[in-house]
Amino acid sequence: MGFKCGIVGLPNVGKSTLFNALTQSAAAAAENFPFCTIEPNIGVVPVPDPRLDKIAAIVRPAKIIPTQLSFVDIAGLVRGASKGEGLGNQFLSHIREVDAIVHVLRCFEDDDVTHVDGRINPPEDAETIETELMLADLDSLERRLPALIKKARGQDEDAKTQISLMERALAALREGRPARSLELAGDEEKRLFRQLQLLTAKPMLYVCNVEEDAAASGNAWSQAIKARAEAEGAGCIVISAAIEAEVAQLDEAEERAAFLADIGLAQTGLARIIQAGYALLGLVTFFTAGPKEARAWTVTAGARAPQAAGVIHTDFERGFIRAETISYDDFIALGGEAGAREAGRMRLEGKDYVVTDGDILHFRFNT
C-alpha cells in the first residue's frame, strides 16, 4: 500500500498545475478560472526510494517495483462549500476517501492570475478551507447522532463509544477546533473514531506555492503558514508549482538534479511531499527481494510482522509462521541475503515483531 492524498485549496492557487507536475501528466486542466476540475483527477506515482535501487543492484531481479502514492486533484473549494456552493458537496465527498489532505495555498503575487477573493492572504485562505471542512463535519455529525442514539439503546457497545466520540467532536468543532485536535485513548477508540470519516480528523499538509525566486527559502507568507502548521501539529513544505512543472519536462535524472541544484534545491517537490506525508501518517517501508522482483511495501509504524505479511497477501497473514529478517544496513554491507545469513545477521522473527523501516523480509507461512 502507498497512501492517497487529496489536493485541496481555493480556486487558482496552483493545485492542478502542481498535480500535473507531480504526476508528470496533463490530466488536469490548469486554466485561469474556478472549477476547471469537474471530476477529481487521480494520478498514481511511484515513491522514489534510493534504498530499493541499492537492494536491486545486489539482487539483480527481473523487476523493480516501488510502492505507490495516489494524488487526487479535487476542484477548488470556496466559502459556502459545506452548503453546496461551487459544487462543494460533491468535492467534499471526495475528500472523505483520502488518507491525508494536501492543502495548497497561494503564497505569491501575480496580477495575471485572479484570486477568488480579490486579495492574497494565505492565512485567511487556510481559515476559509478549514472552516468549510469543520462546517461539513458539524452537519454530518448532527445528522447522524440521533440514529446512533437509538442504536445505543439496544446495548450496542460500539455505538455507545461512538456517541461519546461524536459528542466530543461536536464540542471541539463548535469551539472552532478541528476533529484531529481530540485526544484518543487506545486502539479501539481510534478505530471507532476513524469510522466517523470526519474531514477535519485527517492529517493536514500545507503546501505553500511560492514564486520561483522563493522556492528555496520561502517568503513571509510561507513563514506565516509554517507557524500555523507548527501550532496545529500539521506538516508544511514550500514548493513553486511553476518550477515543478519545469522539472517534470526533464527526462533525465541528472538533468533534474542539475536544474534543482542551480536554484538551491536538493529534492523535487514530489520527494518532499512524500517524506512529509509518510511522517504525517506514521508510515514505514519494508522490502522483499529475490530473483523475480525487488519490491517496496508500506505499512503503518508499529505494524507487526503478520500485518506486514498481509499487505502482500491475506493468506500470508492468516498462515504466518515466521519472518526471515535482515536490516537494510546489514543487507547492503554484507552483499545480500547469503552474506547476511553467513554472518549471522539474518533473524527469525515471530508474530510480535514490530517491523522496522528498511527491513528486508521473507515470510514463512502455511495455508
N, C-alpha and C positions, 0 to 999 in steps of 0.2 A: 504494500500500500504506500501511496505517497500521501498528499493531502490536497484538499480543494480550497482555494482562496477565492472569495468573491470580491471583485474590484468595484468599489462604490465611490460616490462623490457627487458634487453638484455637476450640472452640465458644463462642458467646455473647460474642465480642469486638466485635461490630458489623459483621461482614463483609457480611451480607445487607442490613442497614439502609443501609450505605454503597453497596452495589451498587444498591439500589433508588433511592437518591438520585442517584447518578452517571448512571444510565441513565434517570432520571425515569420509572421503571416500578414496578409492584408484582409483577414476575415471580417474585421470590424471597420465600419465606415468611420472616418475621423473627420467629420465635417464641422464647420463652424456654426452649428445651430443645435438647440436642445433636442433630445430624444431621437438622435440619428441611429441609436442602437435599439431596435424594436424588440428583438429577441435576444436573450443572453447568449453571447458568443462564448464558446468553450474551447480553450486551447490546452493541449496536453504536451508538456515539455519534459525532456529528460533532466534529472537532477545531476548537475556536474559534481563529480567526486573523484579527485585525483587518486584516492586510495584504490578505487576499483581498477583504474588503469595499471597501477603498480602490481596489483594482485594478478591481473590478466597477463602482464609481462612475464610472470613466473609460470603461471599455469598454461598459458597459450591455448585458451579454449576456442571452440568453433564460433561461439557467440559471446558478446559482452552486452549485458542488459542492465542499464541503470534503473533506479527507482524513478517514479514519475510524479510530477506536480501538475495539477489542473488549475487553470485560471478561468474564472467565469466573469466575463465583462458585462456588468449589469448597468442598464441605462441610467442616465443622470437622475438622481433624486432631487426634489425641490421641496420648499416649505409647503406643507399640506399633504405630503406623500402618504402619511398614515391615514388620511381621509380620502385617498384616491386621486389627489392632484398629480398631474403629469404622469398618468398611468402608474401611480405609486404602488397601489395594492399588488399589481401584477409583479412588479420588480421586488417588492419586499418579500414576496413568497419565495423568490429565487434565493434570497439571502439566507433563508432558513435552512437551505440544503448544503451550505458550505461549512468548513471546519473553522475558518478564520476570515476576518474581514480586513481587506487591504483598502484603507481609506485614503484616496488620493486628494491632496489639497493643492490648490494653485498658489504657489509662492513666487510668482513672477508678474511683472507688468508687461503688457503688450496691447497697444491700442487697437491692433488688428484682430484681437480675439476678445469677443464680448464676454462680460461676466453677467450671469443671470440676475444678480442684484445690483449691477452697475458700479461695483467697487471691489477692490482687492483687500480682503481681510480674512486670512486663513483661520484664525481662532474663532471668528464668528461663523465661518463656513462649517468648521468642525462642530460647533454647537448646534447649528441648524440640522445637520445629519443626525447627530446623537439624539436631539430632541424628537425627531421624527421616528427614530427607532424605538425610543422609550415610549412614545405615544402608541405606537403599534403594539408593543408588549403590554401596555396597560389595557388596551382594548381587548387583546387576546385573553389575558388572564381574567378580566372582569366577565367576559362571555363564558369562559369555561368553568369558573369557580362554582356556580350554583349546581351544575350537573355533577361535579365531583363531590360536593357536599352530600348529595342524595346517595351517591355510590358509597360513601364512607359510612352511611347509616347501616349498611349491610355488613359491617365489620370487616371491610376491605382495608387491611393494614397499610398497603402501599398508598391507597387513596388518602388515608389519614395523614401520612407523611407528606404527600404531595400538597395537601391543603395547607399544611404548615409552611411548606416552601413557597407556595403561591402567595400566601398572606405576607410572608416576609419580603418577597419580591415586590409585591404591590406597595408595601410601605416604603421600600427603597425608591421605587420609581416615582412615587408621589412626592418624595423629598428631592427629586431631581438626580438620583443616583442610578447608574445602570445596574442591571441584574448581576453582572460579573463582580460587583462590589460585595456580594454576600459571602460570608464565611461558612463553608460547608464542613460538616463533621462526618468523616468516614466514607468509604467507597459506595455504600448503599445509598446514602443521601445524595452523593454526587451523581450516581446513576439515575436516580429518580428526578433530580434537577435537570439533567441533560434531556430527559424525556419531555420536558416542558417546551423545548425548542425556542427559547427566548432569543431574540435578535441581539439584545444587549448583554447576553451571557457569553457571546462568542469573543474569543481573544481578538484584540484590535491591533493592527499595524498601520501606523500613519506613514504615508509616503509623501514627502514634500517635493513637489515638482517645481524645480527652480530654473532660472535662466542658465544658459550654458556656462557663463563665466563663474557661476557659483556652485557648479556641480561637485567640486572637490571640497569646498569649505562651507557651503551653505550660505544663508543670509539671515537678516534679522527676523524675517517671517518664520524660517525653518527653526531658528533658535526658540522662538515662542512656542512652536508646536512640540519641539523636543521637551521643553519644560512641562507642557501639558501631559505628554506621554509618560514622563517620569512620575508625575503626581498620580497618574491613573494606573501605573504598572503596565502600560501598553508599550509596544515597540515603536521605533521611529527610525526611518532612514531618509537620506536625501538623494534624489535622483533628478537628472534632467532627461525628460522623455524625449526631447529633441536629440540629445546625444545618444540615447539608447537606440533610437531609430536609425541613426547613422551607423552605429556598431553592428546592428542587425544586417546591414547591407554588406558587411565584410565577410568573405567566405573563410579565410584562413585564420587560425587561432593566433598565429604570430602577428598578423595584421591588426587583429583586435587588441592584442596586448600592447602593441606599439602605440596604437591610437589612444588607448586609455592612459598609458604612461605619459603621453605628451600633455594630457590635461590634468595630470596628478592623481589618477585613479588606478587602483590595483586590481579591481574586480568589476565585472559588469553589474548592472542593476539586478539582473536575474539572480546572480550568485548571492548578492546581499539580501535580496528578498527571501530567498530560500533559507539562508542562515538565520535570518531574523524569525522566519516562520517556524523553523524547527525549534528554535529556542522558546518561542512563544507557546507552542503546542507541546513542548516537552517530548520531542521525538528523537530517537536514536536510530542508527543504521547498522545492520549486520550484513554479512556477506556469505554466499555459498560459492564454492569454486571447484571446478572439475573440468575434464576434457571437453564436455559438451557445452558448458557455459560458465561464465563468471557473472554473478548477479548480485545486485544490491537490493536490500529489503528494508522497509521502515516499520518500526514498532514504537509504541509509547514507552518512554523511560520508565523503568520499574517492571516492564513485562518479564515474565518468567519464560523459561525455555519452551514449555509446551505451547504457550501463546505465540511465541515466535514461530514455532513449527506450524501452527495453524494458519499463519499468514501465507505460507507456501501452499498448504492443502489441509483441509479439515481432517482428513484421515491421519495426517502426521500428528496432529494434536490429540486426537482420540486414542491412537495407539502408541503414544510417545513412550519410549523406554529410556534413552539416554541421548545426550548431545555431545558429540566429539567437538571440543572447543579449543581454538588457538587464537591468541590475541593477535591483533593486526601487526604490532611491532615484532612479535616473535615470528610470524609468518614471513614477513619481509626479510628480517635479519637472518633467518635460517634457511631461506630459499624455498619455502613452501611446506606442504604437509609432511613430506618424507623427512626433511631436515628437522622440523619441529618434533616429530614423533621420535626420531633418533636421539634428540637432545632432551627428551622427557618433558617437552613443553606443550604436548597435547594432553588435555584433561578430559575426563569423562564426567559430565555434569548431569545432575538429576532434575526432578520436577521443580525443585525450589530455587534453581539457579536463576539469578537475575541477569538478563542479557546486558552486556557492556557495549557501548558504542565502538564499532570497529571489529567486533568478534567475527571470526570465520567459523561457521558452524556446519556440521554434518549430523543430521538427525537419524537416530536408530528408532525404528517404530515397528509395530506389529499390528496388522489389521485382521 
